Amino acid sequence: MNLYKLVFTLLGVLFTFTVQAQEATEKQDFNSLMRADGKVAVTIVISAIILTGMIIYLINAERRVKALEQEIGEE
């Protein structure tokens, strides 16, 4: 039983090191590719537009809820 634990522990550690080594090179390639094509700027602009839209939606929803609360409070 101890042999199985040892083997699985070693395999887990080796697998973890392999995954970490591959992630480092893939991240560098992905980042350089995004910067080279100008996709980073597009991604940031689209994210900002979506975030702005969500904030505007939440502000409008809050105003509607306040109006309904005041209407209920007056009755």
Backbone as CSV, one residue per row, in Angstrom:
resi,resn,N_x,N_y,N_z,CA_x,CA_y,CA_z,C_x,C_y,C_z
1,MET,0.823,-1.189,0.000,0.000,0.000,0.000,0.868,1.254,0.000
2,ASN,1.935,1.236,0.754,2.825,2.379,0.804,3.501,2.619,-0.544
3,LEU,3.740,1.541,-1.277,4.348,1.678,-2.598,3.416,2.434,-3.540
4,TYR,2.114,2.130,-3.483,1.146,2.836,-4.320,1.088,4.326,-3.977
5,LYS,1.101,4.640,-2.701,1.089,6.040,-2.278,2.323,6.765,-2.789
6,LEU,3.473,6.118,-2.702,4.720,6.714,-3.161,4.697,6.937,-4.667
7,VAL,4.235,5.953,-5.412,4.198,6.065,-6.869,3.247,7.178,-7.293
8,PHE,2.048,7.223,-6.707,1.080,8.257,-7.079,1.549,9.644,-6.656
9,THR,2.228,9.745,-5.548,2.768,11.032,-5.119,3.834,11.513,-6.089
10,LEU,4.732,10.644,-6.478,5.780,11.015,-7.426,5.194,11.381,-8.787
11,LEU,4.203,10.621,-9.247,3.560,10.949,-10.518,2.857,12.307,-10.447
12,GLY,2.220,12.572,-9.325,1.552,13.855,-9.146,2.532,15.010,-9.172
13,VAL,3.661,14.844,-8.508,4.675,15.900,-8.483,5.265,16.098,-9.874
14,LEU,5.583,15.026,-10.562,6.140,15.144,-11.907,5.144,15.779,-12.866
15,PHE,3.876,15.399,-12.760,2.842,15.977,-13.619,2.700,17.470,-13.364
16,THR,2.781,17.866,-12.097,2.673,19.281,-11.744,3.824,20.074,-12.340
17,PHE,5.031,19.553,-12.257,6.179,20.255,-12.827,6.051,20.363,-14.347
18,THR,5.554,19.329,-14.986,5.391,19.349,-16.442,4.374,20.399,-16.843
19,VAL,3.260,20.461,-16.142,2.213,21.429,-16.462,2.726,22.849,-16.259
20,GLN,3.439,23.104,-15.193,3.954,24.443,-14.930,4.968,24.860,-15.982
21,ALA,5.794,23.936,-16.424,6.791,24.262,-17.438,6.117,24.596,-18.763
22,GLN,5.062,23.886,-19.118,4.362,24.156,-20.368,3.591,25.464,-20.295
23,GLU,3.028,25.795,-19.149,2.259,27.030,-19.017,3.141,28.257,-19.227
24,ALA,4.356,28.216,-18.761,5.234,29.378,-18.867,5.512,29.716,-20.332
25,THR,5.805,28.722,-21.146,6.095,28.996,-22.552,4.832,29.375,-23.304
26,GLU,3.702,28.759,-22.986,2.464,29.081,-23.678,2.010,30.497,-23.349
27,LYS,2.185,30.931,-22.115,1.785,32.278,-21.741,2.636,33.314,-22.462
28,GLN,3.908,33.060,-22.568,4.784,34.001,-23.257,4.407,34.097,-24.730
29,ASP,4.140,32.974,-25.352,3.769,32.982,-26.763,2.429,33.675,-26.961
30,PHE,1.479,33.396,-26.095,0.148,33.987,-26.204,0.214,35.498,-26.007
31,ASN,0.957,35.937,-24.991,1.067,37.370,-24.725,1.754,38.102,-25.871
32,SER,2.820,37.546,-26.395,3.513,38.214,-27.495,2.647,38.230,-28.745
33,LEU,1.867,37.192,-28.963,0.971,37.146,-30.114,-0.121,38.200,-29.992
34,MET,-0.690,38.344,-28.802,-1.746,39.333,-28.594,-1.212,40.747,-28.764
35,ARG,-0.025,41.010,-28.277,0.555,42.352,-28.402,0.948,42.647,-29.840
36,ALA,1.453,41.665,-30.533,1.915,41.880,-31.901,0.756,42.201,-32.835
37,ASP,-0.366,41.564,-32.643,-1.509,41.769,-33.525,-2.376,42.944,-33.093
38,GLY,-2.101,43.549,-31.947,-2.911,44.653,-31.464,-4.220,44.200,-30.852
39,LYS,-4.330,42.929,-30.521,-5.569,42.392,-29.965,-5.761,42.773,-28.502
40,VAL,-4.690,43.123,-27.821,-4.800,43.498,-26.418,-5.630,44.766,-26.297
41,ALA,-5.369,45.734,-27.148,-6.117,46.991,-27.100,-7.591,46.752,-27.400
42,VAL,-7.873,45.921,-28.369,-9.263,45.609,-28.716,-9.954,44.912,-27.552
43,THR,-9.273,43.993,-26.915,-9.842,43.280,-25.782,-10.141,44.234,-24.631
44,ILE,-9.242,45.156,-24.359,-9.445,46.116,-23.276,-10.620,47.036,-23.591
45,VAL,-10.713,47.503,-24.827,-11.814,48.392,-25.215,-13.159,47.680,-25.106
46,ILE,-13.236,46.456,-25.585,-14.494,45.705,-25.504,-14.863,45.439,-24.056
47,SER,-13.889,45.088,-23.228,-14.165,44.866,-21.800,-14.666,46.138,-21.143
48,ALA,-14.087,47.280,-21.492,-14.524,48.559,-20.929,-15.946,48.890,-21.368
49,ILE,-16.283,48.612,-22.615,-17.640,48.867,-23.112,-18.649,47.992,-22.374
50,ILE,-18.330,46.728,-22.200,-19.236,45.821,-21.492,-19.403,46.252,-20.046
51,LEU,-18.317,46.607,-19.387,-18.386,47.050,-17.998,-19.202,48.329,-17.867
52,THR,-19.010,49.269,-18.781,-19.775,50.513,-18.760,-21.265,50.239,-18.953
53,GLY,-21.586,49.360,-19.872,-22.986,48.986,-20.099,-23.610,48.358,-18.869
54,MET,-22.878,47.506,-18.196,-23.397,46.870,-16.977,-23.623,47.901,-15.875
55,ILE,-22.717,48.846,-15.731,-22.863,49.884,-14.703,-24.080,50.757,-15.002
56,ILE,-24.253,51.162,-16.259,-25.418,51.972,-16.640,-26.708,51.199,-16.377
57,TYR,-26.739,49.923,-16.719,-27.916,49.098,-16.474,-28.236,49.035,-14.982
58,LEU,-27.227,48.842,-14.156,-27.454,48.751,-12.714,-27.933,50.078,-12.131
59,ILE,-27.414,51.186,-12.621,-27.868,52.499,-12.142,-29.335,52.705,-12.509
60,ASN,-29.705,52.383,-13.751,-31.104,52.519,-14.163,-32.023,51.596,-13.371
61,ALA,-31.585,50.383,-13.119,-32.392,49.450,-12.330,-32.573,49.968,-10.909
62,GLU,-31.528,50.551,-10.342,-31.617,51.106,-8.990,-32.611,52.261,-8.947
63,ARG,-32.605,53.110,-9.953,-33.558,54.225,-10.017,-34.988,53.707,-10.083
64,ARG,-35.223,52.677,-10.881,-36.568,52.110,-10.993,-37.028,51.502,-9.672
65,VAL,-36.110,50.825,-9.003,-36.456,50.215,-7.713,-36.780,51.299,-6.696
66,LYS,-36.008,52.374,-6.668,-36.299,53.482,-5.730,-37.661,54.084,-6.013
67,ALA,-37.973,54.268,-7.319,-39.272,54.833,-7.689,-40.405,53.912,-7.225
68,LEU,-40.246,52.620,-7.395,-41.278,51.672,-6.949,-41.388,51.659,-5.432
69,GLU,-40.277,51.755,-4.731,-40.310,51.785,-3.276,-41.030,53.041,-2.780
70,GLN,-40.781,54.172,-3.422,-41.463,55.404,-3.025,-42.957,55.310,-3.322
71,GLU,-43.287,54.695,-4.435,-44.694,54.528,-4.798,-45.416,53.631,-3.807
72,ILE,-44.772,52.587,-3.377,-45.370,51.677,-2.389,-45.454,52.379,-1.035
73,GLY,-44.449,53.176,-0.703,-44.424,53.882,0.578,-45.513,54.924,0.689
74,GLU,-45.909,55.521,-0.421,-46.943,56.552,-0.394,-48.330,55.974,-0.171
75,GLU,-48.533,54.745,-0.540,-49.859,54.113,-0.412,-50.136,53.756,0.983
